[in-house]
Amino acid sequence: MTALQQEQLANLLKEYEEEMIQLRRHFHENPELSFEEVETPKTIAAFHRALGHEVREGVGGNGVVAKLVGGKPGKTVALRADFDALGITEETGLPFQSKVKGRMHACGHDGHTASLLILAKAFNRMKEELAGTIVFIHQHAEEIAPGGAIAMIKDGCLEGVDVIFGTHLWAPAELGKIQTAKGPLMAAADGIYITIKGKGGHGSNPSDTKDSIVLVAQFITNLQQLVARRVNPLRPAVVSIGHIEALNPFNVIADQVYMKGTVRTFHEEERGLLEHEIEELLKATCYLTKANYEYEYVRGYPPVMNHEAETEHVMESAEKVADVEAVEIVDPNMGGEDFAYYLEEIPGSFFFTGAKNPAWEEVYPHHHPKFDIDERALRIAANVLGQATLDYFEKNN
């Protein structure tokens, strides 16, 4: 039966591919920021209701959960897609470019949503032969901590679920590639928020000041030593300052400087070490001129830790999909993803679906104003998720 279902699923996804692309373009034209999603969840809920699925709206905030009960008893598989956009002004020039200035789907979440909706439609056609239940988790607010996953979990989106699978359309990987890892796949993503408080004054008389900008320069330079000399070189870690603010005229020495940045780790030992050592370095830097500081370390998403058996399962399923050219184990990625919270609750696996067009001369990274994906990747993503679901039902019945 599974071979027949495999063929049926692939054929249905091909039949609905144009609808999948048009859905993606609709969401792309109408992006909504994290925690501000209104119309997107309405569209998602209406799509599932039209299929006759059980639907819950407002899950954990703006999330949507739909359930398809197969015609035969069996396990329950959850499939997750996120649907929030970013605060970026699009520069792609695409005919379906964002209609909202300062908002853009620059990470592929529009494609995630379209893929999962059409997969739901295909499975709906097959429901009488499905030996189990599928829960479609449409998650809001992945881009901004604390994210939507943890709130949706608290609101019961995983109740009765045995396993969860998810994918991310991945522009750095060529079309046809599926990439994943057993264990750590993506990093914990934390934020640091620092104010150095010196003593301002006229630029012509620095001896009467405590120059906060000079202190910040020393701090940022020495900050890199923490990873180079305090962290085990076999344990990846990143500390980056992405924002510095000292708004003064050109001839005024800053009274204080505000900065913020990110810390990425895979293990609690390094996470705790850096949280402590960053403040120790800050304290030592300010001691030079008796300046003061404020320091806040905000823990974001934990690392994405794939379960080994479920990752093996996804890889085996991906090998069965005709359009998949390679299934690869890759090194962990320093990006963050709140799919991590689902994996802390139940078994599951997360993987990347290659979305780079081999013919493109230049590929723009995620979160770039010119970011785009090869839309053929949508069907591949849906097919791998679908095949993993069918295979899980067969193995467990």
C-alpha positions as CSV (number, residue, x, y, z in Angstrom):
1,M,0.0,0.0,0.0
2,T,2.8,2.4,0.8
3,A,4.3,2.3,-2.7
4,L,0.8,3.1,-4.1
5,Q,0.4,5.9,-1.6
6,Q,3.8,7.2,-2.4
7,E,2.9,7.4,-6.1
8,Q,-0.5,8.9,-5.3
9,L,1.0,11.6,-3.1
10,A,3.6,12.6,-5.6
11,N,1.0,12.8,-8.4
12,L,-1.4,14.9,-6.3
13,L,1.4,17.3,-5.4
14,K,2.3,17.7,-9.1
15,E,-1.4,18.3,-9.8
16,Y,-1.6,21.0,-7.2
17,E,1.8,22.5,-7.8
18,E,0.5,25.6,-9.5
19,E,-1.9,26.3,-6.7
20,M,0.9,25.8,-4.3
21,I,3.0,28.5,-6.1
22,Q,0.1,30.9,-6.3
23,L,-0.5,30.5,-2.5
24,R,3.1,31.2,-1.8
25,R,2.9,34.4,-4.0
26,H,-0.2,35.5,-2.2
27,F,1.5,35.2,1.2
28,H,4.6,36.9,-0.3
29,E,2.6,39.9,-1.5
30,N,0.9,40.2,1.9
31,P,3.5,39.8,4.6
32,E,2.7,40.2,8.3
33,L,5.2,40.7,11.1
34,S,5.7,38.4,14.1
35,F,2.9,38.7,16.7
36,E,1.0,41.0,14.2
37,E,-0.4,38.2,12.0
38,V,-4.1,38.7,11.3
39,E,-5.1,37.9,7.7
40,T,-2.6,35.1,7.2
41,P,-4.0,32.9,9.9
42,K,-7.5,33.6,8.7
43,T,-6.5,32.4,5.2
44,I,-4.9,29.3,6.6
45,A,-7.9,28.4,8.8
46,A,-10.3,29.0,5.9
47,F,-8.3,26.7,3.6
48,H,-8.4,23.8,6.2
49,R,-12.1,24.3,6.9
50,A,-12.9,24.1,3.2
51,L,-11.2,20.7,3.3
52,G,-13.4,19.6,6.3
53,H,-10.5,19.5,8.8
54,E,-11.0,20.2,12.5
55,V,-9.5,23.7,13.0
56,R,-8.4,25.7,16.1
57,E,-7.5,29.4,15.7
58,G,-5.7,31.7,18.1
59,V,-3.5,28.9,19.4
60,G,-0.9,30.4,21.6
61,G,-1.7,33.8,20.1
62,N,-2.0,33.8,16.3
63,G,-1.3,30.1,15.6
64,V,-3.6,27.7,13.7
65,V,-3.8,24.0,14.3
66,A,-5.7,21.7,11.9
67,K,-6.3,18.0,12.2
68,L,-7.0,15.3,9.6
69,V,-8.2,12.0,10.9
70,G,-7.4,9.1,8.6
71,G,-9.8,6.3,7.7
72,K,-7.8,3.8,9.7
73,P,-6.5,3.9,13.3
74,G,-2.8,4.7,13.9
75,K,-0.3,7.1,15.3
76,T,-0.4,10.9,15.2
77,V,2.1,12.9,13.2
78,A,2.5,16.6,13.5
79,L,3.9,18.7,10.6
80,R,4.9,22.3,11.3
81,A,5.2,25.4,9.1
82,D,5.8,29.0,10.2
83,F,4.1,32.0,8.5
84,D,5.5,35.3,9.8
85,A,7.5,37.8,7.8
86,L,10.4,40.2,8.5
87,G,10.7,44.0,8.9
88,I,12.6,44.4,5.6
89,T,11.8,46.5,2.5
90,E,11.9,44.1,-0.5
91,E,14.3,44.8,-3.4
92,T,13.7,41.7,-5.6
93,G,11.6,43.4,-8.3
94,L,9.5,40.3,-8.5
95,P,6.0,40.7,-10.1
96,F,4.6,39.4,-6.8
97,Q,6.9,41.6,-4.6
98,S,5.6,42.6,-1.2
99,K,2.8,45.2,-1.3
100,V,3.8,46.5,2.2
101,K,6.9,48.7,2.5
102,G,9.1,47.6,5.3
103,R,7.7,44.1,5.4
104,M,9.0,41.1,3.5
105,H,9.0,37.3,3.4
106,A,12.8,37.2,3.3
107,C,13.2,33.8,4.9
108,G,10.9,31.4,3.0
109,H,8.0,31.2,5.5
110,D,5.6,32.0,2.7
111,G,6.8,28.9,1.0
112,H,6.6,26.8,4.2
113,T,3.0,27.7,4.6
114,A,2.0,27.1,1.0
115,S,3.8,23.7,1.0
116,L,2.0,22.5,4.1
117,L,-1.4,23.7,2.9
118,I,-1.1,21.8,-0.4
119,L,0.2,18.8,1.4
120,A,-2.9,18.9,3.6
121,K,-5.0,19.1,0.5
122,A,-3.3,16.1,-1.0
123,F,-3.6,14.0,2.2
124,N,-7.3,15.0,2.3
125,R,-7.8,13.2,-1.0
126,M,-6.0,10.1,0.5
127,K,-7.6,10.2,4.0
128,E,-9.6,7.0,3.8
129,E,-6.4,5.0,3.3
130,L,-4.3,6.9,5.9
131,A,-3.6,4.8,8.9
132,G,-3.3,7.6,11.5
133,T,-3.9,11.2,12.2
134,I,-2.0,14.3,10.9
135,V,-1.8,17.5,12.9
136,F,-0.9,20.6,10.8
137,I,0.8,23.2,13.0
138,H,0.8,26.6,11.4
139,Q,3.0,28.7,13.7
140,H,3.1,32.4,14.1
141,A,6.1,34.5,15.2
142,E,9.2,32.3,14.6
143,E,11.4,35.3,13.8
144,I,11.2,37.1,17.2
145,A,11.8,35.6,20.6
146,P,10.1,34.3,22.6
147,G,8.6,33.0,19.4
148,G,5.3,31.3,18.7
149,A,6.2,27.7,19.3
150,I,6.5,27.8,23.1
151,A,3.1,29.5,23.4
152,M,1.4,27.0,21.0
153,I,2.9,24.1,23.0
154,K,1.5,25.5,26.2
155,D,-1.9,25.9,24.4
156,G,-1.9,22.2,23.6
157,C,-0.8,21.9,20.0
158,L,1.2,18.7,20.7
159,E,-1.5,16.9,22.8
160,G,-1.7,13.3,21.5
161,V,1.1,13.8,19.0
162,D,3.6,11.0,18.7
163,V,6.2,12.6,16.5
164,I,6.9,15.9,14.7
165,F,8.6,16.8,11.4
166,G,9.5,20.2,9.9
167,T,11.6,21.7,7.2
168,H,13.1,25.0,6.2
169,L,13.5,26.0,2.6
170,W,17.2,26.7,2.4
171,A,18.6,29.1,-0.2
172,P,22.3,28.2,0.4
173,A,21.6,24.5,-0.7
174,E,20.9,23.6,-4.3
175,L,17.5,22.5,-5.5
176,G,17.1,18.7,-5.0
177,K,19.2,18.5,-1.8
178,I,17.9,17.5,1.6
179,Q,20.2,18.4,4.5
180,T,20.0,17.5,8.1
181,A,22.0,16.3,11.1
182,K,21.6,13.9,14.0
183,G,21.7,15.8,17.2
184,P,22.5,19.5,17.0
185,L,21.4,21.2,13.7
186,M,20.9,24.8,14.7
187,A,22.3,26.9,17.6
188,A,20.8,28.4,20.7
189,A,20.2,32.1,19.9
190,D,20.6,34.5,22.8
191,G,20.7,38.3,22.9
192,I,23.1,40.7,24.8
193,Y,22.1,44.2,25.7
194,I,24.7,46.5,27.1
195,T,25.0,50.2,28.1
196,I,28.4,51.6,29.0
197,K,28.0,54.8,31.1
198,G,31.0,57.1,31.1
199,K,31.2,60.8,31.4
200,G,30.7,63.0,28.4
201,G,32.3,66.2,27.5
202,H,33.8,68.4,24.8
203,G,35.9,66.5,22.2
204,S,38.7,69.1,22.6
205,N,39.1,68.2,26.3
206,P,39.1,64.4,26.7
207,S,41.0,64.4,29.9
208,D,37.8,65.6,31.7
209,T,35.8,62.7,30.4
210,K,35.3,59.0,30.6
211,D,35.1,58.2,26.9
212,S,32.4,55.6,26.5
213,I,33.2,55.1,22.8
214,V,36.8,54.2,23.5
215,L,35.6,51.8,26.2
216,V,33.2,50.2,23.7
217,A,35.9,49.8,21.1
218,Q,38.2,48.1,23.7
219,F,35.3,45.9,24.9
220,I,34.3,44.7,21.4
221,T,37.9,44.0,20.4
222,N,38.5,41.9,23.6
223,L,35.1,40.2,23.2
224,Q,36.5,38.0,20.4
225,Q,39.1,36.6,22.9
226,L,36.3,34.9,24.8
227,V,35.5,32.6,21.9
228,A,39.2,32.3,20.8
229,R,40.6,31.6,24.3
230,R,37.9,30.7,26.7
231,V,35.7,28.3,24.7
232,N,36.7,24.8,23.8
233,P,37.8,25.0,20.1
234,L,35.8,21.7,19.5
235,R,32.6,23.4,20.7
236,P,31.3,26.0,18.2
237,A,30.4,29.4,19.5
238,V,29.7,32.9,18.1
239,V,29.6,36.3,19.8
240,S,28.7,39.2,17.5
241,I,27.8,42.9,18.2
242,G,25.3,44.0,15.6
243,H,24.2,47.5,16.9
244,I,26.0,50.4,18.5
245,E,24.3,53.7,19.3
246,A,26.0,56.9,20.5
247,L,24.0,59.8,19.1
248,N,26.2,62.9,19.6
249,P,27.5,65.9,17.5
250,F,30.9,65.3,16.0
251,N,32.7,67.2,18.6
252,V,31.1,65.7,21.7
253,I,32.5,62.7,23.6
254,A,29.6,60.3,24.4
255,D,28.3,60.2,27.9
256,Q,27.1,56.6,27.3
257,V,26.9,54.1,24.5
258,Y,24.3,51.4,23.9
259,M,25.0,48.2,22.0
260,K,23.3,44.9,21.4
261,G,24.4,41.6,19.9
262,T,23.9,37.9,19.7
263,V,25.5,34.8,21.3
264,R,25.2,31.4,19.5
265,T,26.1,28.1,21.2
266,F,25.1,24.4,21.1
267,H,25.8,23.3,24.6
268,E,24.7,24.6,28.0
269,E,28.3,24.6,29.3
270,E,29.4,27.2,26.7
271,R,26.1,29.1,27.0
272,G,26.5,29.6,30.7
273,L,30.3,30.3,30.4
274,L,29.8,33.1,27.8
275,E,26.8,34.6,29.8
276,H,29.1,35.0,32.8
277,E,32.4,35.9,31.0
278,I,30.9,38.7,28.9
279,E,29.9,40.5,32.0
280,E,33.3,39.9,33.6
281,L,35.0,41.4,30.5
282,L,32.6,44.3,30.7
283,K,33.3,44.9,34.3
284,A,37.1,44.8,33.7
285,T,36.8,47.2,30.8
286,C,34.8,49.8,32.7
287,Y,37.2,49.5,35.7
288,L,39.9,51.2,33.7
289,T,38.1,54.6,34.0
290,K,35.7,53.8,36.8
291,A,32.8,53.9,34.3
292,N,29.5,52.0,35.0
293,Y,27.5,49.6,32.9
294,E,24.2,47.9,32.5
295,Y,24.2,44.3,31.2
296,E,21.3,42.1,30.2
297,Y,21.7,38.6,28.8
298,V,18.4,37.3,27.3
299,R,18.2,33.6,26.5
300,G,16.4,33.0,23.3
301,Y,15.6,29.7,21.5
302,P,17.5,26.6,22.7
303,P,19.5,24.6,20.1
304,V,17.6,22.5,17.6
305,M,18.5,18.9,18.7
306,N,17.3,16.3,16.2
307,H,16.4,12.9,17.5
308,E,18.6,10.2,15.9
309,A,16.0,7.6,15.0
310,E,13.5,10.2,13.6
311,T,16.3,11.8,11.6
312,E,17.3,8.4,10.1
313,H,13.6,8.0,9.3
314,V,13.4,11.3,7.4
315,M,16.6,10.6,5.5
316,E,15.2,7.2,4.4
317,S,11.9,8.8,3.4
318,A,13.7,11.6,1.4
319,E,15.6,9.0,-0.6
320,K,12.3,7.7,-1.9
321,V,11.2,11.1,-3.4
322,A,12.0,11.3,-7.1
323,D,13.0,14.9,-7.2
324,V,15.5,14.6,-4.3
325,E,19.0,14.3,-5.8
326,A,21.0,14.0,-2.6
327,V,20.4,13.5,1.2
328,E,23.2,14.9,3.2
329,I,24.4,15.1,6.8
330,V,25.7,18.6,7.3
331,D,27.6,20.5,10.0
332,P,25.4,22.4,12.5
333,N,24.2,25.8,11.5
334,M,24.7,28.8,13.8
335,G,21.2,30.1,12.9
336,G,18.4,29.8,15.5
337,E,14.9,28.2,15.2
338,D,12.2,27.8,17.7
339,F,11.3,24.4,16.3
340,A,13.8,23.4,19.1
341,Y,10.9,23.7,21.6
342,Y,8.9,21.0,19.9
343,L,11.9,18.6,19.9
344,E,12.3,19.2,23.7
345,E,8.7,17.8,24.1
346,I,8.5,14.9,21.7
347,P,10.6,12.9,19.2
348,G,11.1,14.5,15.8
349,S,13.4,15.9,13.2
350,F,14.0,19.1,11.3
351,F,15.7,19.4,7.9
352,F,16.6,21.8,5.2
353,T,15.1,21.6,1.7
354,G,17.5,23.1,-0.9
355,A,15.9,26.1,-2.7
356,K,18.8,27.5,-4.7
357,N,18.4,27.6,-8.4
358,P,21.6,26.3,-10.0
359,A,21.3,28.7,-12.8
360,W,21.3,31.8,-10.6
361,E,24.5,33.8,-10.8
362,E,24.0,35.4,-7.4
363,V,22.1,33.9,-4.4
364,Y,21.1,36.3,-1.7
365,P,21.1,35.0,1.9
366,H,18.1,34.7,4.2
367,H,17.0,38.0,5.6
368,H,18.4,40.0,2.6
369,P,16.2,42.5,0.7
370,K,16.8,40.5,-2.5
371,F,16.2,37.0,-1.0
372,D,14.3,34.6,-3.2
373,I,13.8,30.8,-3.6
374,D,13.4,28.4,-6.5
375,E,9.7,27.7,-6.2
376,R,10.2,24.1,-7.4
377,A,11.5,23.5,-3.9
378,L,8.0,23.9,-2.4
379,R,6.8,20.6,-3.9
380,I,10.0,18.8,-2.8
381,A,9.5,20.0,0.7
382,A,5.9,18.9,0.8
383,N,6.7,15.5,-0.7
384,V,9.5,14.7,1.8
385,L,7.3,15.7,4.7
386,G,4.5,13.7,3.2
387,Q,6.6,10.6,2.6
388,A,8.0,10.8,6.1
389,T,4.4,10.8,7.4
390,L,3.3,7.8,5.3
391,D,6.4,5.8,6.2
392,Y,5.9,6.6,9.9
393,F,2.3,5.3,9.7
394,E,3.5,2.1,8.0
395,K,6.3,1.4,10.5
396,N,4.0,1.9,13.5
397,N,1.0,-0.1,12.4
